[in-house]
Amino acid sequence: SLNVTDEECLIGFIGRLSHEKGIQYLLGAISLLRKENVPVKLLVLGDGPQMEEFILRSREEGLDDVCHFMGFQADIHCWIPALDIFVLPSLTEGTPMALLEVMSHGKPVVATNVGGIPEIIQSGINGVLVPARDAQAIGSSILKILDDGVLRRSLIEESQETVRSKFNLNDWMDAICGIYTDVIGVGAGNINSK
């Protein structure tokens, strides 16, 4: 449906379309790669206050034929298998669920070194970290992953292992239950001491 050929690399972004997500730098990276004749296309899943602005910018940079803005998608899991590389170019971030979901699907990741992202990504091990606001670094990292099959396979394996070992649902539920238990225990102790 996106008209992506076998020779083209489909880059993906999933999230809110607002300035703090850094999509303007991802568009800049796509523009740089296209100028170097790297066959890439961009799939953007999500909606937000700057969606029209980003669509206009992609047209201004001559990318309207390679950038697909699909809006909000209730089921992102049917889109993720089509991606070759996921990019999270955020300027600020907590613990991004989209990043974990894409990693669990075995997709190589390029993400900015901000907020909670470095707690998930070890650069060169299970993804590639780049500075925020750096389209050149994003583009170079995409190209490196495309050109190095050994690195790509290693990133995929390690990213899936990271999600399995550190971010699986059962461990998260245990941690949340532990927090509630601690809070309830502290609260009960305070009440009894009065």
C-alpha positions in Angstrom: 0.0 0.0 0.0 3.0 2.3 0.5 4.5 1.4 -2.9 7.9 0.5 -1.3 10.1 -1.6 -3.5 12.6 -4.3 -2.3 15.5 -1.9 -3.0 14.0 0.8 -0.8 14.5 1.1 3.0 11.4 2.0 4.9 12.2 4.2 7.9 9.5 4.5 10.6 8.4 6.9 13.3 5.5 6.3 15.7 4.3 9.0 18.0 2.8 12.4 18.6 3.4 14.9 15.8 4.7 17.9 17.8 8.0 19.8 17.8 9.4 18.1 20.9 9.4 14.8 19.0 12.0 16.1 16.6 10.3 15.0 13.4 11.8 18.1 11.7 15.2 16.6 12.1 14.1 13.2 10.8 12.7 14.9 7.7 16.1 16.6 7.4 17.9 13.3 7.6 15.6 11.8 4.9 16.3 14.8 2.7 20.1 14.3 3.2 19.9 10.6 2.4 17.8 11.2 -0.8 20.4 13.8 -2.0 23.0 11.0 -1.6 20.7 8.7 -3.7 20.0 6.4 -0.8 16.7 4.7 -1.6 14.6 5.5 1.6 11.0 6.2 2.3 9.5 7.4 5.6 6.4 6.1 7.3 5.0 8.4 10.0 2.3 6.9 12.3 0.6 9.4 14.6 -1.3 12.7 14.8 -0.7 15.9 16.6 -0.7 19.7 16.5 2.2 20.0 14.0 1.0 17.3 11.5 0.1 19.7 8.7 3.3 21.7 9.3 5.4 18.5 8.9 3.5 17.5 5.8 4.1 20.9 4.3 7.7 20.8 5.2 8.1 17.4 3.5 6.6 18.9 0.3 8.8 21.9 0.5 11.9 19.7 0.7 10.6 17.6 -2.3 9.9 14.6 -0.2 6.1 14.3 -0.7 6.6 11.2 -2.8 8.7 9.4 -0.1 7.0 10.6 3.1 3.8 8.8 4.1 1.9 10.5 6.9 -0.7 7.9 7.9 -2.3 9.8 10.9 -3.4 8.0 14.1 -3.4 4.2 13.8 -5.3 2.1 16.4 -3.2 -0.9 15.6 0.5 -0.1 15.0 1.4 -3.7 15.2 0.2 -4.4 11.7 2.6 -1.6 10.4 5.7 -2.4 12.4 6.7 -5.5 10.3 7.0 -3.4 7.2 9.7 -1.2 8.8 13.4 -1.6 8.1 14.6 0.9 10.7 12.8 2.9 13.4 13.9 6.4 14.3 12.9 8.3 17.5 14.4 11.8 17.1 12.8 13.2 20.3 14.1 16.4 21.9 12.7 15.3 25.2 11.3 11.9 26.2 10.4 9.7 29.2 10.3 5.9 28.7 8.9 5.7 25.1 6.5 2.7 24.7 6.7 2.9 20.9 10.5 2.3 21.2 10.0 -0.8 23.3 7.3 -2.1 21.0 9.4 -1.7 17.9 12.4 -3.3 19.6 10.3 -6.3 20.6 9.4 -6.7 16.9 13.1 -6.9 16.1 13.6 -3.6 14.3 16.9 -1.7 14.4 16.6 1.6 16.2 18.2 5.0 15.9 17.2 7.3 18.8 18.3 10.5 20.4 20.3 10.5 23.6 17.7 12.3 25.7 15.4 11.5 28.8 14.9 7.9 29.5 16.1 6.6 26.1 19.7 5.9 27.2 18.2 3.7 30.0 16.9 1.5 27.2 19.5 1.9 24.4 23.2 1.1 24.7 24.6 2.7 21.6 26.1 0.2 19.2 24.7 -2.8 21.3 20.9 -2.7 21.0 20.4 0.4 19.0 22.2 3.6 18.0 22.1 6.8 20.0 22.6 10.2 18.3 22.6 13.8 19.7 19.2 15.6 19.6 18.7 18.2 16.8 21.2 16.5 14.5 19.7 15.5 11.1 23.2 14.6 9.8 23.8 12.2 12.7 20.4 10.5 12.2 21.1 10.1 8.5 24.6 8.8 9.0 23.3 6.2 11.6 20.6 5.0 9.2 23.2 4.6 6.5 25.6 2.7 8.8 22.8 0.3 9.7 21.9 -0.2 6.1 25.5 -0.8 5.0 26.5 -3.1 7.8 24.5 -6.4 7.8 26.4 -7.8 10.8 25.7 -4.7 12.9 22.0 -4.7 11.8 21.6 -8.4 12.9 23.3 -7.8 16.2 21.2 -4.7 16.9 18.0 -6.7 16.2 19.0 -9.7 18.5 20.2 -7.4 21.3 17.1 -5.2 21.2 14.8 -8.2 21.4 16.8 -9.6 24.3 16.7 -6.2 26.1 12.9 -6.1 25.9 12.6 -9.8 27.1 15.0 -9.4 30.0 14.4 -5.8 31.2 11.1 -4.6 30.0 8.7 -7.6 29.9 5.1 -7.2 31.1 5.4 -9.5 34.1 8.4 -7.7 35.5 6.7 -4.3 35.0 3.6 -5.6 36.8 5.7 -7.0 39.7 7.5 -3.7 40.0 4.2 -1.7 40.0 2.7 -4.1 42.6 5.8 -3.7 44.7 5.4 0.1 44.6 1.8 0.0 45.7 2.7 -2.5 48.4 5.4 -0.2 49.7 3.1 2.8 49.6 0.3 1.0 51.4 2.7 -0.4 53.9 4.2 3.0 54.7 0.7 4.5 54.9 -0.6 1.8 57.3 2.5 2.3 59.4 2.0 6.0 59.7 -1.7 5.5 60.7 -0.8 2.9 63.4 1.9 5.1 64.8 -0.6 7.9 65.4 
